[in-house]
Amino acid sequence: MPVRCAAIACGNTMDIKRKPVVQIELEKVMKITFHVFPSDPVRRAEWIRILRLENKNINNRSRLCSLHFKEEHIDRTSLVYVRLRENAVPHIFEDLYDKMDTVETASALPKFLNTQVKTESNLDQHSAVLSKCDKGTNTSLSLLQKATQDRGTRISPERIWNMNASNMEAIRKTSSFQIKHLRRRVQTLKQQICRKDKKIAIMKTVLK
């Protein structure tokens, strides 16, 4: 079984082949590490209480990713291993509501990360929907699939508030990358449809 972060709504995993898109993008700008729960029963119980995992089976294989710890609780002095300090405890970052420069950036982020643009192999379907190519806009509803909430790739609001300030900066960089990528994809699809429409128009003229 792949080792996943035990925190509620967190899809981060140690399995390279099963990493969600969001984790892959985050790890381009920051390192996500995974840490065992304390062996001491008192400290382990404290972690479980803080993370509200009373109804979850926490065992020796359970791991918690570094996104759920304050930076002061992470020891990065080693060039090989990233460890938790002895007094480390997970944290629910509810104070980010007050610290963030803009709440709109965070609240809109899941929409960008959940949006997927799907390239259709058969462009005839798009041609039937779009008979005109609107050069004045960068988006088209017929080209964008409805955003879906994939548990493996989404960042829920609860996860956002469980990230410290440095991680939020990484999230903002990821959202910027996603936006640019989607805009380029939409523009490419629109150009393909325009060329397809022109070919159809020429063929209709020839057939007449």
Rosetta blueprint (number, residue, H / E / L):
1 M L
2 P L
3 V L
4 R E
5 C E
6 A L
7 A L
8 I L
9 A L
10 C L
11 G L
12 N L
13 T E
14 M L
15 D L
16 I H
17 K H
18 R H
19 K L
20 P L
21 V H
22 V H
23 Q H
24 I H
25 E H
26 L H
27 E L
28 K L
29 V L
30 M L
31 K L
32 I L
33 T L
34 F E
35 H E
36 V E
37 F L
38 P L
39 S L
40 D L
41 P H
42 V H
43 R H
44 R H
45 A H
46 E H
47 W H
48 I H
49 R H
50 I H
51 L H
52 R L
53 L L
54 E L
55 N L
56 K L
57 N L
58 I L
59 N L
60 N L
61 R L
62 S L
63 R E
64 L E
65 C E
66 S H
67 L H
68 H H
69 F L
70 K L
71 E H
72 E H
73 H H
74 I E
75 D E
76 R L
77 T L
78 S L
79 L L
80 V L
81 Y L
82 V L
83 R E
84 L E
85 R L
86 E L
87 N L
88 A L
89 V L
90 P L
91 H L
92 I L
93 F L
94 E L
95 D L
96 L H
97 Y H
98 D H
99 K H
100 M L
101 D L
102 T L
103 V H
104 E H
105 T H
106 A H
107 S H
108 A H
109 L H
110 P H
111 K H
112 F H
113 L H
114 N H
115 T L
116 Q L
117 V L
118 K L
119 T L
120 E L
121 S L
122 N L
123 L L
124 D H
125 Q H
126 H H
127 S H
128 A H
129 V H
130 L L
131 S L
132 K L
133 C L
134 D L
135 K L
136 G L
137 T L
138 N L
139 T L
140 S L
141 L L
142 S L
143 L L
144 L L
145 Q L
146 K L
147 A L
148 T L
149 Q L
150 D L
151 R L
152 G L
153 T L
154 R L
155 I L
156 S L
157 P H
158 E H
159 R H
160 I H
161 W H
162 N L
163 M L
164 N L
165 A H
166 S H
167 N H
168 M H
169 E H
170 A H
171 I H
172 R H
173 K H
174 T H
175 S H
176 S H
177 F H
178 Q H
179 I H
180 K H
181 H H
182 L H
183 R H
184 R H
185 R H
186 V H
187 Q H
188 T H
189 L H
190 K H
191 Q H
192 Q H
193 I H
194 C H
195 R H
196 K H
197 D H
198 K H
199 K H
200 I H
201 A H
202 I H
203 M H
204 K H
205 T H
206 V H
207 L H
208 K L
